[in-house]
Amino acid sequence: MKKKIIAGILLGAIAGGIDITPMIIQRLTWDANISAFCMWIIAGFFIATSTLKINAFLKGVLISFLCLTPSAILISWQEPIALLPIALMTLVLGFLLGKMIEIFTREKQ
């Protein structure tokens, strides 16, 4: 389990770095950047430790969107159109994060 947790956090941090790169280029506020980065670390942890018996891609997307939901409510309250690129990035990174965590934590047989 320790290997899964470490992999989830590290891969989540990589996903977070990918996610915030365009945000930094757009000069978004640091609270938004830090929030997005932390969301991916938390999503990575939850994906890695979840015992859901579903496809790794689907698990990554599902858990990533569940982690995004509270922030999405706040974002959409002020700028609903801003959710489109956020949802797209969450879909892509959640999809990849789920599979990468599965690959890096696969038990040797």
ChimeraX commands (.cxc) that place a marker at each C-alpha (Angstrom):
marker #1 position 0.00,0.00,0.00 radius 0.5
marker #1 position 2.89,2.38,0.74 radius 0.5
marker #1 position 4.13,2.03,-2.86 radius 0.5
marker #1 position 0.66,2.88,-4.15 radius 0.5
marker #1 position 0.40,5.97,-1.96 radius 0.5
marker #1 position 3.80,7.27,-3.02 radius 0.5
marker #1 position 3.07,6.59,-6.70 radius 0.5
marker #1 position -0.32,8.28,-6.45 radius 0.5
marker #1 position 1.10,11.39,-4.82 radius 0.5
marker #1 position 4.08,11.66,-7.17 radius 0.5
marker #1 position 2.05,11.04,-10.32 radius 0.5
marker #1 position -0.60,13.43,-9.01 radius 0.5
marker #1 position 2.10,16.08,-8.56 radius 0.5
marker #1 position 3.20,15.54,-12.18 radius 0.5
marker #1 position -0.42,15.89,-13.35 radius 0.5
marker #1 position -0.69,19.03,-11.21 radius 0.5
marker #1 position 2.41,20.48,-12.81 radius 0.5
marker #1 position 0.99,19.81,-16.26 radius 0.5
marker #1 position -2.33,21.36,-15.26 radius 0.5
marker #1 position -0.92,24.57,-13.80 radius 0.5
marker #1 position 1.59,25.26,-16.59 radius 0.5
marker #1 position -0.99,26.98,-18.83 radius 0.5
marker #1 position -2.48,28.66,-15.75 radius 0.5
marker #1 position 0.88,30.21,-14.90 radius 0.5
marker #1 position 1.34,31.31,-18.52 radius 0.5
marker #1 position -2.10,32.98,-18.35 radius 0.5
marker #1 position -0.98,34.68,-15.13 radius 0.5
marker #1 position -3.85,33.30,-13.09 radius 0.5
marker #1 position -3.78,33.96,-9.36 radius 0.5
marker #1 position -1.56,31.85,-7.15 radius 0.5
marker #1 position -4.51,30.66,-5.10 radius 0.5
marker #1 position -5.99,29.12,-8.28 radius 0.5
marker #1 position -2.64,27.54,-9.20 radius 0.5
marker #1 position -2.07,26.10,-5.74 radius 0.5
marker #1 position -5.66,24.84,-5.56 radius 0.5
marker #1 position -5.34,23.04,-8.91 radius 0.5
marker #1 position -1.97,21.55,-7.99 radius 0.5
marker #1 position -3.29,20.27,-4.64 radius 0.5
marker #1 position -6.39,18.83,-6.30 radius 0.5
marker #1 position -4.20,16.61,-8.49 radius 0.5
marker #1 position -2.10,15.40,-5.56 radius 0.5
marker #1 position -5.29,14.51,-3.69 radius 0.5
marker #1 position -6.81,12.86,-6.78 radius 0.5
marker #1 position -3.63,10.81,-7.25 radius 0.5
marker #1 position -3.80,9.66,-3.63 radius 0.5
marker #1 position -7.47,8.69,-3.91 radius 0.5
marker #1 position -7.01,6.91,-7.25 radius 0.5
marker #1 position -4.07,4.94,-5.88 radius 0.5
marker #1 position -5.83,3.90,-2.68 radius 0.5
marker #1 position -9.32,3.33,-4.08 radius 0.5
marker #1 position -10.58,-0.24,-4.19 radius 0.5
marker #1 position -13.18,0.45,-6.87 radius 0.5
marker #1 position -13.25,-2.51,-9.24 radius 0.5
marker #1 position -13.55,-0.52,-12.45 radius 0.5
marker #1 position -11.32,0.23,-15.43 radius 0.5
marker #1 position -8.26,2.31,-14.45 radius 0.5
marker #1 position -9.09,5.02,-17.00 radius 0.5
marker #1 position -12.64,5.33,-15.69 radius 0.5
marker #1 position -11.46,5.31,-12.07 radius 0.5
marker #1 position -9.06,8.16,-12.81 radius 0.5
marker #1 position -11.72,10.24,-14.54 radius 0.5
marker #1 position -14.39,9.55,-11.89 radius 0.5
marker #1 position -12.19,10.37,-8.91 radius 0.5
marker #1 position -10.69,13.43,-10.62 radius 0.5
marker #1 position -14.13,14.87,-11.33 radius 0.5
marker #1 position -15.27,14.10,-7.77 radius 0.5
marker #1 position -12.25,16.04,-6.47 radius 0.5
marker #1 position -12.97,18.91,-8.86 radius 0.5
marker #1 position -16.67,19.25,-7.97 radius 0.5
marker #1 position -16.38,21.67,-4.97 radius 0.5
marker #1 position -14.06,23.99,-6.90 radius 0.5
marker #1 position -16.19,23.69,-10.03 radius 0.5
marker #1 position -19.18,25.01,-8.11 radius 0.5
marker #1 position -17.22,28.08,-7.04 radius 0.5
marker #1 position -15.73,28.62,-10.50 radius 0.5
marker #1 position -19.04,28.24,-12.33 radius 0.5
marker #1 position -20.77,30.65,-9.97 radius 0.5
marker #1 position -18.64,33.52,-11.35 radius 0.5
marker #1 position -17.52,32.25,-14.78 radius 0.5
marker #1 position -19.49,29.24,-16.08 radius 0.5
marker #1 position -17.66,29.24,-19.43 radius 0.5
marker #1 position -14.34,28.77,-17.60 radius 0.5
marker #1 position -15.43,25.22,-16.73 radius 0.5
marker #1 position -15.04,24.03,-20.32 radius 0.5
marker #1 position -11.21,24.00,-20.43 radius 0.5
marker #1 position -11.09,22.86,-16.80 radius 0.5
marker #1 position -13.39,19.91,-17.54 radius 0.5
marker #1 position -11.38,18.99,-20.63 radius 0.5
marker #1 position -8.08,19.07,-18.69 radius 0.5
marker #1 position -9.66,17.04,-15.87 radius 0.5
marker #1 position -10.92,14.46,-18.35 radius 0.5
marker #1 position -7.55,14.06,-20.06 radius 0.5
marker #1 position -5.37,14.15,-16.94 radius 0.5
marker #1 position -7.76,11.96,-14.93 radius 0.5
marker #1 position -7.79,9.42,-17.76 radius 0.5
marker #1 position -3.98,9.35,-17.93 radius 0.5
marker #1 position -3.44,9.49,-14.17 radius 0.5
marker #1 position -5.70,6.48,-13.59 radius 0.5
marker #1 position -3.80,4.37,-16.11 radius 0.5
marker #1 position -0.33,5.54,-15.05 radius 0.5
marker #1 position -1.06,4.73,-11.40 radius 0.5
marker #1 position -2.25,1.27,-12.45 radius 0.5
marker #1 position 0.93,0.71,-14.48 radius 0.5
marker #1 position 3.31,1.92,-11.74 radius 0.5
marker #1 position 1.58,0.01,-8.93 radius 0.5
marker #1 position 0.83,-3.23,-10.75 radius 0.5
marker #1 position 1.73,-6.24,-8.66 radius 0.5
marker #1 position 4.40,-8.49,-10.17 radius 0.5
marker #1 position 3.12,-12.00,-10.80 radius 0.5
marker link #1:1,2 radius 0.2
marker link #1:2,3 radius 0.2
marker link #1:3,4 radius 0.2
marker link #1:4,5 radius 0.2
marker link #1:5,6 radius 0.2
marker link #1:6,7 radius 0.2
marker link #1:7,8 radius 0.2
marker link #1:8,9 radius 0.2
marker link #1:9,10 radius 0.2
marker link #1:10,11 radius 0.2
marker link #1:11,12 radius 0.2
marker link #1:12,13 radius 0.2
marker link #1:13,14 radius 0.2
marker link #1:14,15 radius 0.2
marker link #1:15,16 radius 0.2
marker link #1:16,17 radius 0.2
marker link #1:17,18 radius 0.2
marker link #1:18,19 radius 0.2
marker link #1:19,20 radius 0.2
marker link #1:20,21 radius 0.2
marker link #1:21,22 radius 0.2
marker link #1:22,23 radius 0.2
marker link #1:23,24 radius 0.2
marker link #1:24,25 radius 0.2
marker link #1:25,26 radius 0.2
marker link #1:26,27 radius 0.2
marker link #1:27,28 radius 0.2
marker link #1:28,29 radius 0.2
marker link #1:29,30 radius 0.2
marker link #1:30,31 radius 0.2
marker link #1:31,32 radius 0.2
marker link #1:32,33 radius 0.2
marker link #1:33,34 radius 0.2
marker link #1:34,35 radius 0.2
marker link #1:35,36 radius 0.2
marker link #1:36,37 radius 0.2
marker link #1:37,38 radius 0.2
marker link #1:38,39 radius 0.2
marker link #1:39,40 radius 0.2
marker link #1:40,41 radius 0.2
marker link #1:41,42 radius 0.2
marker link #1:42,43 radius 0.2
marker link #1:43,44 radius 0.2
marker link #1:44,45 radius 0.2
marker link #1:45,46 radius 0.2
marker link #1:46,47 radius 0.2
marker link #1:47,48 radius 0.2
marker link #1:48,49 radius 0.2
marker link #1:49,50 radius 0.2
marker link #1:50,51 radius 0.2
marker link #1:51,52 radius 0.2
marker link #1:52,53 radius 0.2
marker link #1:53,54 radius 0.2
marker link #1:54,55 radius 0.2
marker link #1:55,56 radius 0.2
marker link #1:56,57 radius 0.2
marker link #1:57,58 radius 0.2
marker link #1:58,59 radius 0.2
marker link #1:59,60 radius 0.2
marker link #1:60,61 radius 0.2
marker link #1:61,62 radius 0.2
marker link #1:62,63 radius 0.2
marker link #1:63,64 radius 0.2
marker link #1:64,65 radius 0.2
marker link #1:65,66 radius 0.2
marker link #1:66,67 radius 0.2
marker link #1:67,68 radius 0.2
marker link #1:68,69 radius 0.2
marker link #1:69,70 radius 0.2
marker link #1:70,71 radius 0.2
marker link #1:71,72 radius 0.2
marker link #1:72,73 radius 0.2
marker link #1:73,74 radius 0.2
marker link #1:74,75 radius 0.2
marker link #1:75,76 radius 0.2
marker link #1:76,77 radius 0.2
marker link #1:77,78 radius 0.2
marker link #1:78,79 radius 0.2
marker link #1:79,80 radius 0.2
marker link #1:80,81 radius 0.2
marker link #1:81,82 radius 0.2
marker link #1:82,83 radius 0.2
marker link #1:83,84 radius 0.2
marker link #1:84,85 radius 0.2
marker link #1:85,86 radius 0.2
marker link #1:86,87 radius 0.2
marker link #1:87,88 radius 0.2
marker link #1:88,89 radius 0.2
marker link #1:89,90 radius 0.2
marker link #1:90,91 radius 0.2
marker link #1:91,92 radius 0.2
marker link #1:92,93 radius 0.2
marker link #1:93,94 radius 0.2
marker link #1:94,95 radius 0.2
marker link #1:95,96 radius 0.2
marker link #1:96,97 radius 0.2
marker link #1:97,98 radius 0.2
marker link #1:98,99 radius 0.2
marker link #1:99,100 radius 0.2
marker link #1:100,101 radius 0.2
marker link #1:101,102 radius 0.2
marker link #1:102,103 radius 0.2
marker link #1:103,104 radius 0.2
marker link #1:104,105 radius 0.2
marker link #1:105,106 radius 0.2
marker link #1:106,107 radius 0.2
marker link #1:107,108 radius 0.2
marker link #1:108,109 radius 0.2
view
